[in-house]
Amino acid sequence: MDAEAQTYIEGIPPEHRPLFDRVHRLILRAFPEATVELSYGMPTYRVGARRLHVGVWRHGVSLYGWDADAGADLLSRHPGLLSGKATLRLRSGEAADVTDDELSALVGASLGGGAG
């Protein structure tokens, strides 16, 4: 992990840190080889040419660069997660409704090109 990404993560507000840590853990469990660097002002997980951006905002955590097919599956069960055209917004207070398996499938498809 580069120093800028580490600094970003260390500065995450306590109310959103558990959700960020959950997403971070799921990504690194599926892709221990992933590099983490700051891109577009947020931690970005890179596996080969694939990237998944994970930003922390007032509401919680947003994901950018996710696989559209896996996202469609997730959004069919949780339509309220979509914000705009390409943002998945996980609100800290509601994220428990999304299972680790659902998030892992999204991560796997987004960074590995198939279900995770």
Stockholm file with secondary structure:
# STOCKHOLM 1.0

chainA/1-116         MDAEAQTYIEGIPPEHRPLFDRVHRLILRAFPEATVELSYGMPTYRVGARRLHVGVWRHGVSLYGWDADAGADLLSRHPGLLSGKATLRLRSGEAADVTDDELSALVGASLGGGAG
#=GR chainA/1-116 SS CCHHHHHHHHTSCTTTHHHHHHHHHHHHHHCTTCEEEEETTEEEEEETTEEEEEEECSSEEEEESCCHHHHHHHHHHCGGGEETTTEEEEETTTGGGSCHHHHHHHHHHHHHSSCC
#=GC SS_cons         CCHHHHHHHHTSCTTTHHHHHHHHHHHHHHCTTCEEEEETTEEEEEETTEEEEEEECSSEEEEESCCHHHHHHHHHHCGGGEETTTEEEEETTTGGGSCHHHHHHHHHHHHHSSCC
//
